[in-house]
Amino acid sequence: MITNGADSPSRALTPRDYHERSKHALDRYAPGPASLDWDRQPDPYRVYIGSERVLLPTGDRDPHLAAGSALSPSRSPGFADLRRRGGVVASRPLGIDSIGRLLRLGLGISAWKAMGDVRWAVRCNPSSGNLHPVEAYLVVPALDEIPAGLHHYEALHHALERRCLYDDETAGRLADLPPGTLLLGLSLVPWREAWKYGLRAWRYCQLDLGHAIAALDYAAACLGWRLTPVPGWNAAALSQLLGLDRADEFEPDEPEFPQALFLVSPASAPPLSGPWPESTARTALLDRLPSQAWQGRANRLDSRHLYRWPAVDAMGRDSGPIEPEPLTAEIPTIHFEPSGECLPEPTAEGQGQPVRLADPLGGIPDPPAVQVILGRRSARVFDPRLAISAGALYRLLEACLPRPGAPPWDALAQPARLHLLLFVHRVLGMDAGLYLFARDRSRVPGLKVRLRPELDWSRPDGCPDRLPLYRLIPANARGTAQRLACHQRIAADGSFALAMLAELPGDAPQARYDGLLREAGAIGHVLYLESEALGLGSSGIGCFFDEPIHEILGVPGGDLQTFYMFTLGPAIPDPLASDEPAYPPE
């Protein structure tokens, strides 16, 4: 096994150190493996060998949503309803059917793709390189078909694996959870990403985690549920709860790190008022776990580890569960009417006045939510001859504004820190060039002072006042976007591409750094689903040259850093790849 010298610092890396070391540059890429054996890549599915397995009902064996199935369009809320959790009036009762639906739409397989003899799965939560470092665990009270205890979600067969069955006294420790709720834990296995991406892997892990959180919160919204981070759990305690501290049941060179704990509850239920449970009760629960009935051993994901990336493992060891933070801005909830108007929610002073979008696509489509979720794909090829309307762009940007009560922002539980640098190529009614979308309007004065003084900062004609969108440089930026995205043509052929930027001070703690990457992943997932609802293609871009992006803005080497790129536009389907059903008939 080779330990890469560039990944063996003489002192502990700070998050800013790690970010700097893992940057791609025009004349070199971040340290990575010298070669890849594509026939022996890590297993994307965690399995606990020896655990009892409970198959979950999918409700649908056809990725195109057969009529009459539990996931059929007739039984799904419209995608527009998910922008306001109140749009889904009745919450589903907690049970094996609703748990199966949550996990199917959040982390399950949406389809199998086939091209000749090659076959691969497409999941509802996208992943860098389709490597999937995120694992999910449920802590449930006793249900009719699921015993009380800890269960691991196994996506390949859409099943729960019984990891730990609680006795009556231990199950009683869950009694003070709100009725009709369960706990959902998420973890990361960095080796899956490090196998391909080397030192840069921790970035991709956190981006994938942001996508997964967003995917699960959208799935919860389809059921009239929501995800709320549970505060007060440190990494050691959460590792105990999820069984990740049981070292003899895991391969030592494939560590798994706890990342998040959520309460899954009806959207109408009152939120947790503080940490659950209080510290004494938590200690009592954790003290009982070693004596419970544990099952299974984690499968080995990779038969040989040719490289090691100590900095990636160090980032995992120093990471911790999400602690909720309040949203910083009061942003009115907006819902879209079929007429193409955006109507603010009623206020205490009365009904808001309609604000008409420029060029509104002749009406806003509202497909069934499950159709959008299961239809999401990463586009490979865009049609450079076609343009989108300004109305479509404004709708996409509107969806990126965080607001309470709408997925995925409740689950993300942090203020907006990322801004979007847009490379507009072909948008009807807008000049080509670079634009900045400030997701927190209060940051605009500070950005104007820090960025290049000759930037324009004019407002596009017809842009709604509530969208903080500014034109910086009028120019044909297609070639620039392609070069910045590691020469990937999709950044030039889409209608627009974007880079997600945020401040990362040198002394930023890891919780802030990980949170920025998760926020970027969540924004990416919003764009995936919103573009799918509009009939457009989209794709995340994790490979980009960091500093050249900053040089355009006049802040090279400063605190403003790039965390993710994305591209959207009319996509060209792959004529050689066919979709096959996600799961076999029951």
Secondary structure, DSSP 8 states (H G I E B T S, - for coil): -EE-GGG--SS---HHHHHHHT-BBTTB--S--S---GGG---SS--EET--EEE---S-S-TT--TTSTTSGGGS-BGGGGGSGGGS-S---SSHHHHHHHHHHHHSEEEEEEETTEEEEEESS--GGG---EEEEEEE---SSS-SEEEEEETTTTEEEEEEE--HHHHHTTTTS-TT-EEEEEEE-THHHHHHHGGGHHHHHHHHHHHHHHHHHHHHHHTTEEEEE-TT--HHHHHHHTTTT-GGGS-TTS--EEEEEEEEEETTS---SSSSS-HHHHHHHHHHGGGSEE--EE--S-S---EE-HHHHHHHHH---------SS----EEE-TTSEEEE--BTTB----EE-SS-TTS----BHHHHHHH----S-B-TT--EEHHHHHHHHHHTS--TTSTTHHHH-S----EEEEEE-SEETS-SEEEEE-SSGGGHHHHHHHS-TT---B--TT--TTS-EEEEEES--HHHHHHHTTT-THHHHSSEEEEEEEE--TT--HHHHHHHHHHHHHHHHHHHHHHHHTT-EEEEE---BHHHHHHHHT-TTSSEEEEEEEEEE-B---TT-EEE-SS---
